[in-house]
Amino acid sequence: MQQLELAHDLVQDTLLQAMNSWGYGGIPDSPVAWLHRVARNKAIDHLRRQQRFQHTHLPAYQQQQQTELLNSDDNFTTFLDAEIEDSQLRMMFACCHPGIPEEVQMALVLKTLCGLSNAEIARAFLSNEETIAKRIYRARERIRQENIELEVPQARELQVRIDVILHCIYLLFNEGYLSAHPDQTIREDLCREAMRLCLILCCHAYTSLPRTRALMALLCFQAARLPARINEQQQLVLLSHQDRSLWHKGLLQQGFHYLEEASLPFEVSRYHLEASIASLHASAADFASTDWKTIYTLYEHLYRVCPGAIVAMNKAIAAAWAESPDQALLELKAIKGLDNYYLYHASLGQVYQLLGRPHQARICYLEALALAPSPAEAALLKEKMKGC
């Protein structure tokens, strides 16, 4: 709880500094990046002061032991291998305490440490703002009442919490890839931060697991498409219409590199399957020549590993090209729990369009339009309705 209160204090201190600095020098080009950098530096300074204080107040013989430990190459290497040096990641691991339910851990991390709003977190969980606000409040109350110490785990204890951290990074990137923010369809700052955090985990002795590297591959493949996802009119461009020459070649190469590294030791996670699907899109010359049969098979495996309505919806969409639009329609109609999700209705509309049933397609697009979370997504739906 003390570390959570410290995080709040650091945020407040950063905001006060912003009010003073921006009042004289003007608002920076990237306010979010400025706030993140200043808050991060303040956190690092605090940790260093704390370490110096603890060292100063140790008995003389313990100071000597600590000095010898830090001066020993072997011991220092072991220390670095066991520690997470990045202050934000350290606090993320601390928030993922096993005494708190996993969904609450993720909401707490995304809100407190990643800076997402309740609306953005609600979108990630297909929930609503009120539910998320209550979830975060209950988490803080539980930490306070039960006096849960949010301490950073060490060495192999990191692996116990890694799956929640990876999921948080995955959701953070997704919010950047298609943001719920009314004025920013794509938030590259969130995508970059997610990739930075994942890269640190890939380089750490205890967190460089196959699924960590598979997630890094997925993020690289997805980030490579960002330059082609928005046109000159700031409109969303679907995968089928993207100019693939704009895809970032270096990131694609990194994606294939991390996907290969994720193959050993053998493990099959949701990130392996999603990265494999993304790799097939990345290697296709165009939309028509995409290996949809293999993509559909991978989605079937993904559904077995990670059953859920969203995976089922994506599998059904792939079925439209791998099997037939009729098969896709059957699969979409069998999905339960997505009545309030705009992409579900948009997918139905697309399938009806492929089947040559414009009237039903228009009805579905109108339902999707009523649920669209951002102006850019609403504009894309209106454009698709013109074909009906």
HUCORLIN-V311182 format. One record per backbone hydrogen bond with DSSP energy under -0.5 kcal/mol. NH is the residue of the N-H (numbers start at 1). CO is the residue of the C=O. If there is no record, write none. Layout:
BEGIN
((NH & CO) (NH & CO))
END
This chain:
BEGIN
((5 & 1) (6 & 2) (7 & 3) (8 & 4) (9 & 5) (10 & 6) (11 & 7) (12 & 8) (13 & 9) (14 & 10) (15 & 11) (16 & 12) (17 & 13) (18 & 14) (19 & 15) (20 & 16) (21 & 17) (22 & 18) (23 & 19) (24 & 20) (24 & 21) (25 & 21) (26 & 22) (34 & 30) (35 & 31) (36 & 32) (37 & 33) (38 & 34) (39 & 35) (40 & 36) (41 & 37) (42 & 38) (43 & 39) (44 & 40) (45 & 41) (46 & 42) (47 & 43) (48 & 44) (49 & 45) (50 & 46) (51 & 47) (52 & 48) (53 & 49) (54 & 50) (55 & 51) (56 & 52) (57 & 53) (58 & 55) (63 & 59) (64 & 60) (65 & 61) (66 & 62) (67 & 63) (68 & 64) (69 & 65) (70 & 66) (71 & 67) (72 & 68) (72 & 69) (73 & 71) (76 & 72) (77 & 73) (78 & 74) (79 & 75) (80 & 76) (81 & 77) (82 & 78) (83 & 79) (85 & 83) (90 & 86) (91 & 87) (92 & 88) (93 & 89) (94 & 90) (95 & 91) (96 & 92) (97 & 95) (100 & 97) (105 & 101) (106 & 102) (107 & 103) (108 & 104) (109 & 105) (110 & 106) (111 & 107) (112 & 108) (113 & 108) (113 & 109) (114 & 109) (116 & 110) (121 & 117) (122 & 118) (123 & 119) (124 & 120) (125 & 121) (126 & 123) (127 & 122) (132 & 128) (133 & 129) (134 & 130) (135 & 131) (136 & 132) (137 & 133) (138 & 134) (139 & 135) (140 & 136) (141 & 137) (142 & 138) (143 & 139) (144 & 140) (145 & 141) (146 & 142) (147 & 144) (148 & 143) (150 & 148) (151 & 149) (155 & 82) (157 & 154) (158 & 155) (159 & 156) (160 & 156) (160 & 157) (161 & 157) (161 & 158) (162 & 158) (165 & 161) (166 & 162) (167 & 163) (168 & 164) (169 & 165) (170 & 166) (171 & 167) (172 & 168) (173 & 169) (174 & 170) (175 & 171) (176 & 172) (177 & 173) (178 & 174) (179 & 185) (184 & 181) (187 & 176) (188 & 186) (190 & 187) (191 & 187) (192 & 188) (193 & 189) (194 & 190) (195 & 191) (196 & 192) (197 & 193) (198 & 194) (199 & 195) (200 & 196) (201 & 197) (202 & 198) (203 & 199) (203 & 200) (204 & 201) (206 & 81) (207 & 204) (208 & 204) (209 & 207) (213 & 209) (214 & 210) (215 & 211) (216 & 212) (217 & 213) (218 & 214) (219 & 215) (220 & 216) (221 & 217) (222 & 218) (223 & 219) (224 & 220) (225 & 221) (225 & 222) (226 & 223) (228 & 225) (229 & 225) (229 & 226) (231 & 235) (234 & 231) (237 & 229) (241 & 238) (242 & 238) (242 & 239) (244 & 242) (246 & 243) (247 & 244) (248 & 224) (249 & 247) (252 & 248) (253 & 249) (254 & 250) (255 & 251) (256 & 252) (257 & 253) (258 & 254) (259 & 255) (260 & 256) (261 & 257) (262 & 258) (263 & 260) (264 & 261) (269 & 267) (273 & 269) (274 & 270) (275 & 271) (276 & 272) (277 & 273) (278 & 274) (279 & 275) (280 & 276) (281 & 277) (282 & 278) (283 & 279) (284 & 280) (284 & 281) (290 & 287) (292 & 290) (295 & 291) (296 & 292) (297 & 293) (298 & 294) (299 & 295) (300 & 296) (301 & 297) (302 & 298) (303 & 299) (304 & 300) (305 & 301) (306 & 302) (312 & 308) (313 & 309) (314 & 310) (315 & 311) (316 & 312) (317 & 313) (318 & 314) (319 & 315) (320 & 316) (320 & 317) (321 & 317) (321 & 318) (322 & 318) (323 & 319) (324 & 319) (328 & 324) (329 & 325) (330 & 326) (331 & 327) (332 & 328) (333 & 329) (334 & 330) (335 & 332) (341 & 338) (342 & 340) (344 & 341) (345 & 341) (346 & 342) (347 & 343) (348 & 344) (349 & 345) (350 & 346) (351 & 347) (352 & 348) (353 & 349) (354 & 350) (355 & 351) (356 & 353) (357 & 352) (361 & 357) (362 & 358) (363 & 359) (364 & 360) (365 & 361) (366 & 362) (367 & 363) (368 & 364) (369 & 365) (370 & 366) (371 & 367) (371 & 368) (372 & 368) (372 & 369) (378 & 374) (379 & 375) (380 & 376) (381 & 377) (382 & 378) (383 & 379) (384 & 380) (385 & 381) (386 & 382) (386 & 383) (387 & 384) (388 & 385))
END
